[in-house]
């Protein structure tokens, strides 16, 4: 892959998030092989975990993903507006949501309670066409989903609506709480509840197209959970769901995003010089300071103050002092650098740069948050496909 895309050279950038769509497609193919016999849903919620929903959905479909999933209906409708026409599901609804628009756009909508079923029915009457509905059972995560005690009532109401021609129940699904902790007792407990809920619904005449509970870690480690469909989010972007599941390399995945910035200042300072707000870092002697022009407004965790790793000049450096809104400093010690030189915050690690997992460890969070929080102030530069006439 060309390390400096043409578009990046033509337009000078303060920072960029390089998104390798060829790596994403390879990850999708790897995940499909791990879940042979099941369909795959590419989860692109939250702007594809910060990578770009439209581009990543397109690449995932090119690699064989039969479904795309979003959290909010607005995310799903934006994909439809961008031209996505395949199977598409969204699940995070609130009263008064755009049910009619979703029905008209042939989006599979999730229903977890009677209030949502009633709003779907109203939308169907307005749209003049039946809805595609997936019913969610809370098997133990304790977030969205119908409680098992209320499941018979929801199934009865859904069947009544189905027989009236208002909707088709296309799926039954749930979500794991601890699949990223191999061997956790809740995994098998949730699986039992899910099997029972599916069996009950089917005895009542529900004939779902897909039954699904497997997220990324379950896709990678629990073949008995694959059923008809697996939902892969973080793994599709080449990030491991947790260190306990394995590294991306061990899982056959490649991180898709590389976050870089370009030094805005390089200067010599004496020993005893304070650095950034609060002077939490004082130079131990004469040294060179380099200014990296990204900060917490760009999604760099303030918790990375004094801990975040950065590759500059082929060596790992550590954020010196506090991360500010737009910038932070690294101490180059006895080394030097040039203004405009690349500072790599994270990437696949194959050039010696830190990874998103390294940043997660340094800031006390998870790699999901590290990639997802990169803000829209940072341009996404896509390689691995033809985008607006640009070819890598």
N, C-alpha and C positions, 0 to 999 in steps of 0.2 A: 504493500500500500504506500502511495506517495505520502510522506510525512508532512509535507507542506502543500495542502490543496491549492489549486490555482485561485479559487475564490478568496482564500485567506491571503494570498500574496497580492492580489489586485486591490483588496480593501484592507488597509492596516487595521489591526484589532488590538484593543486593550487586553482582551481575554477571549477565549473560545472554549466551547465544549465540542470536541470532535466526536461524532457519533458514527461508528463503523457498522453500517447496515449489513455488510457481508458477514461480519461476526454475528450479528443478530440472527440472520438467516441460518447460519451454521448451528447456533445454539438451539433454534427451533427444531431443526432436523435431529439434533442429538436428543432433545427432550421427547420428540415423537418416537424415536427408537426406544427410549426407556419405557414408553407407555404404549408399546405396540398393541394394536387391537382397540385402542381407545382414540377418540377424536381429541384434538387439542384446542383449547381456548387461549389465545394470546391476550393477556390482561394489559391494557394500555391506560388504565386510570391514572389520574394525576399527571397528565401530559406524558404518559408512558414512563412513569417514574422519573420524570425530568428529561427524557430523551427525545420527546416529540411524538405525539400520538398519531398524527396522520402518517408520517413517514414510517414509523415502526409498525403500525397496523398493516400498511401496504407490504412492507418487507416480510412480516410474519405470514401473511396470506401467500406471498410468493413462495415461501418455504414450506407451505402445506398446512398452515393453521386453518382449521375448518370454521372456527369461531373467533370472535373478538369480544372482549368483555371490558366494560367500564363500570365505575362506581355510580356516577350520577347520570341522569337522563340527558342533561345538557352536553355532557361529554359524548354520549352516544349520538345525539342529534348533530353535533359538530362533525362527527365522522361521516354520517350520512350526507351532510352538506358538502363534504369534501370528496364525495364520490364512492364511499365504501358501500358495497351492496351485498355482502355476504351475511351469514348468520351473526347477529349482534345482540348481546345481552347487557342490561344494566340492572343494578340492584339497590341503590340507596335512594329511596323515595321518601318524600314528606307530603303531607296533605296539600292538595292544590297543585301538585306538580304537573308537568306537561304530558299527562297521560294520552290525551288525544293525539298530540304530535307524535308521540312514540308509537302509538297504534298505527297511525297513518304511514309512519316510516318503517313499519315491519320490524320493530325492535322487540325482542323478548323482554318483557317486564317482569320484575320479581314481586311476588305478593307474599307477605308474611302474616297478614291479619285481615279480618273482615272489612275494616275500614278501607283498606287498599283495594280489596275485591269490589267493593261498592263503587269506588272511584273509577276503576277499570270499566265496569259495566256502564257507567255514565258516559265515559269517553267513547266506548264502542257505539253507543246509540248516536252520539254526535258525529263520529267518523263514518258510520255506516258500513263498518267492516269488523270482523272478529279480531280479538287480541290474541297474541301469543304470550302465554303466562307461564312463568316458572315459580313453583311453590317452594319456599325455603322453610326448613325445619331447624329449630335451635337444638342441636344435639349436645350442647354443653359449653359452647363458647360464651354464651350469656350476652350476646349483642343482639343483632337483628335475627329474625326467624321466629316461627311459631313454636310456642311451648308444646311439648308432647301431649300434655293434658288437653290442649285446645285443638290439636291436630284433627281429630274426627269431625269437629264442627267446621273447620276450614275446608276439609276435603268434601264434606257434604255440600257446602255452599258452592265450591268450585265445580263439582259435578253437576249441580243444578244449573249453573251458568253455562256449563259446557253443553248440556242437553238442550238448553234454550238457544244455542247457536251464538252465544256472546263471545266465547273464547275457546281456545284449545290449550289444555295443560301440556306444555311441551317439555317440561323438565321438573325434577325434584332434586333439591340440592341442599348442601350444608357446608360448614367451614370448620376446619380443625383449630383448636386452641394451641396445641403443643406439638404439632408434627415436626417442628424444627428441633425437638428434644427427643432423639431416638430412644424408644423404650418407655416413654412416659405413659403411665397407666391410663390417662385420659384418652389416649388415641384409640385403644380397643373399646373403651366404654362408649365413646362417641360413634364408633363404627357400628356397634350393636344397636344403638338408638336409630341410626340412619337406616340400617337394614330393616328394622321393624317398621319405621315410618313408610318406607317405600313399599314394603309388603302389604301394609294396611291399605295404602292408597290404591295399589293395584287390585286388591280384593274388592274395592269399592268401584272398580271400573276405570280408574285412571290408567292411561297408557302413555307414559312419557316417552318422548324421543330420546332424552338423555337423563341419566342419573349421575350426579357428580358431587364429590366431596374433596377430592385431592387437589391441594395447592402445590406450590413448587417443591417443598420438602417431601411431601407425600408422593409426588410424582417420581422423585429421585430415589426414595428409600422404601416405599410401601406399595408394592405392586398389587396387593389385595384391595387397595382403595381406589383403583383406577376406574372401575365400572365402565361407563360409556364415554366418559369425557374427563380430561384433566385440565385444570386451570393453572397456567404457568405465568407468574408475574416476574418476580425478581430474578429467577433463574434464566429467563429469556434474555435478560440484559447482562448475563455473564457474571452475576454476583451470587455468591453462595447464600442460601437462606440462613445459615449459621455456621460458625466454625465446627460445631459438632457434626454437621452433615458432611463436611469436607470442603476443601478449597476448590475454587473454580477449576484449577488444573486437574485435580483429582476427579472432578465430576465431568470433565470433558467440555468445559465451558470457557468462553473468553469474554472478559469484560468489554462492554461495547463503548463506554464513554471514557475519553481522556480529557481532563480539565487542565488547561494551561492559561498562564497570563504572561505578559511581557514586561520586563523590568522598566519602571518609570524613572528610577533614580539609582545611581550607584555613587557612593561617596565615602571618603576616608573620614573617620572621626577619632578623637582621642579616647583614651581610657577614662572611665567614670562618666561617660555620656549617657544620659537617660534616653530611653527608646519608647515611644508611643505613650498613650494616656496612662497616668498614674506612675510612670517610671518603674513598672514592675520588672523591667530588665535594665540593667546598667552594664555598659560594656566593660569587660574585665581588663582591657588594655587597648592600645591603638588597634583599630580594625576597620574593615570595610562593611558598610551596611547597604543592603539592596532593598528597594521598595517594590513590593508586589502589589499591583493596583487592583486588587479585589478584596472585598470585605464581607461583613455579614449581610449587607444589602444584596450581594451577589449569591448569598447562600453559604458563605464560609462560616462554619460555626464559631461564635465568639468563645465557646468552650475550648477551641483550639489555641487560645492564647498561651504561649509558652510550651505548647505540646505538639501542634500540628506539623507534620512532615512535608517537606517540599524538596524537589530535585532541582538544583541550580548548578550549572557547570559540572554535571556528572556526579555530584555528591548530594547526599541527603543533608538538608538543613532543617532547622526547627524554627517555627515562628518565634521571633524575639519580641517579648512584650505582648501587649493586647492587640487582638484583631479589632480594627475599627470598622466603621460602616463601609468604607470604600477601599481600604488598603491595609496591609500589614508589612512588617519588616522582617528580613532574615539577616543574621550576622554571618558574613562569609569568612570570618577569621582571617587567616593569612592569604586567602584567595582573592581574586578579583573577578569582575564580570563586566559586560558591556550593557549600556542602556539599550533596551529592545531585545535583550537575550531572553530566551524562553525559560520560564519557571513552571515545572510540571507538578501540579498538586496531587493528582492521582490518575491512574490509567491501568492497563492490564498488568504492569509490572515487568514486562519483557525487555524494557530498556533500563531497568534498575529503578524506575520511579515508584513512589508509594502507590498503594491501591486504596480503593474506597474502604476496604476492611481495615487498613492501617489507620486511616482517618477515624474510623469508628472506634477503634481501640484507644486512639489518642484523645478522643472527646467524650468517651463514655456513652456511646450510642450504638446504633446498628447501621450497617452499610446501606440498608434501604433508605434511611433518612439522609445519608450523605449525598447520594445521587439525586434523590427526589427534591431536595431543598435548593438545588442550583437554580437561581432565579432567571427570569426572562431578560434581565440586563446582560446576561452572558449569551452571545450569539451561538446557536447550534450550527455546526458545519458538518454536512453529511458527506460521507464517502461510502463507496460500495454500491452506488446505483446512480442512474442518470437523474439529476434533480435540476429542473428548470434549465435544461440545456447544458449543465455542467457535468462532465465526466471526470472521475478521478484519474 
